[in-house]
Amino acid sequence: MSGHTDPVIVHLRDRILDADGGVEEDYNYLVYDFGDDHIARAYLDTPGRVAVMRQGPVPDAVLAYLRLRFDVIDQLGPSGYQTIWTA
């Protein structure tokens, strides 16, 4: 991995409001930026699962990092997200 060794982790929260101003959807998640366009996202309501947000090979160092922290790794594929690893 030619990006950073450890990811930059950003905690984000997106709220989608309905027409009356109430919360319709609430996304609370962590973004893991490994550099070189290798991004993963973990939603806090499913703490054992992470998704790699791009198609193609995932560097071994990125997979090793994610395997230590999550029970399930999904990856964006041609037909949506697919599980590529489970503990």
C-alpha positions as CSV (number, residue, x, y, z in Angstrom):
1,M,0.0,0.0,0.0
2,S,1.7,3.2,-1.1
3,G,-0.7,5.4,1.0
4,H,-0.5,5.8,4.7
5,T,0.2,2.8,6.9
6,D,-2.6,3.5,9.3
7,P,-5.9,4.9,8.0
8,V,-7.2,8.4,8.7
9,I,-10.5,7.8,10.5
10,V,-13.3,10.3,10.3
11,H,-16.6,10.0,12.2
12,L,-19.6,11.4,10.3
13,R,-23.3,11.5,10.8
14,D,-25.8,12.3,8.1
15,R,-29.4,13.0,9.0
16,I,-32.1,13.1,6.3
17,L,-35.1,15.1,7.4
18,D,-38.7,14.6,6.3
19,A,-41.0,17.4,5.1
20,D,-42.0,18.2,8.7
21,G,-38.4,18.5,9.9
22,G,-38.3,15.2,11.7
23,V,-35.5,12.7,11.2
24,E,-36.4,10.3,8.4
25,E,-33.0,8.6,8.2
26,D,-29.9,8.7,10.4
27,Y,-26.5,7.4,9.2
28,N,-23.8,7.4,11.9
29,Y,-20.6,6.0,10.5
30,L,-16.8,5.9,10.4
31,V,-14.8,6.4,7.2
32,Y,-11.4,4.7,7.0
33,D,-9.1,6.5,4.4
34,F,-6.1,4.3,3.6
35,G,-4.9,6.6,0.8
36,D,-4.6,5.8,-2.9
37,D,-8.5,5.9,-3.2
38,H,-8.9,3.0,-0.8
39,I,-11.8,3.9,1.5
40,A,-13.9,1.7,3.8
41,R,-17.0,2.6,5.7
42,A,-18.4,1.1,8.9
43,Y,-21.9,2.1,10.2
44,L,-22.1,2.3,13.9
45,D,-25.4,0.4,14.1
46,T,-23.6,-2.7,12.6
47,P,-20.2,-2.5,14.4
48,G,-18.9,-5.9,13.2
49,R,-19.2,-5.1,9.5
50,V,-17.2,-2.8,7.1
51,A,-17.5,-2.1,3.4
52,V,-14.7,-1.3,1.0
53,M,-16.0,1.4,-1.2
54,R,-14.3,0.6,-4.5
55,Q,-14.0,-2.3,-6.9
56,G,-10.8,-4.1,-7.7
57,P,-8.1,-5.7,-5.7
58,V,-7.8,-4.6,-2.1
59,P,-4.2,-4.3,-0.8
60,D,-3.1,-7.0,1.6
61,A,-2.2,-4.4,4.3
62,V,-5.8,-2.9,4.1
63,L,-7.4,-6.3,4.4
64,A,-5.1,-7.2,7.3
65,Y,-6.1,-4.0,9.2
66,L,-9.8,-4.6,8.6
67,R,-9.7,-8.3,9.5
68,L,-8.3,-7.3,13.0
69,R,-11.3,-5.0,13.6
70,F,-14.3,-6.5,11.8
71,D,-16.1,-9.8,11.5
72,V,-17.4,-9.2,8.0
73,I,-15.8,-7.3,5.1
74,D,-18.0,-6.4,2.1
75,Q,-16.7,-4.8,-1.1
76,L,-18.4,-2.9,-3.9
77,G,-18.7,-5.1,-6.9
78,P,-20.3,-4.8,-10.3
79,S,-23.8,-5.7,-8.9
80,G,-23.5,-4.0,-5.5
81,Y,-21.8,-5.0,-2.3
82,Q,-20.6,-8.5,-1.8
83,T,-19.1,-10.2,1.2
84,I,-15.4,-10.9,0.6
85,W,-14.4,-12.1,4.1
86,T,-16.0,-13.4,7.3
87,A,-14.4,-14.3,10.6
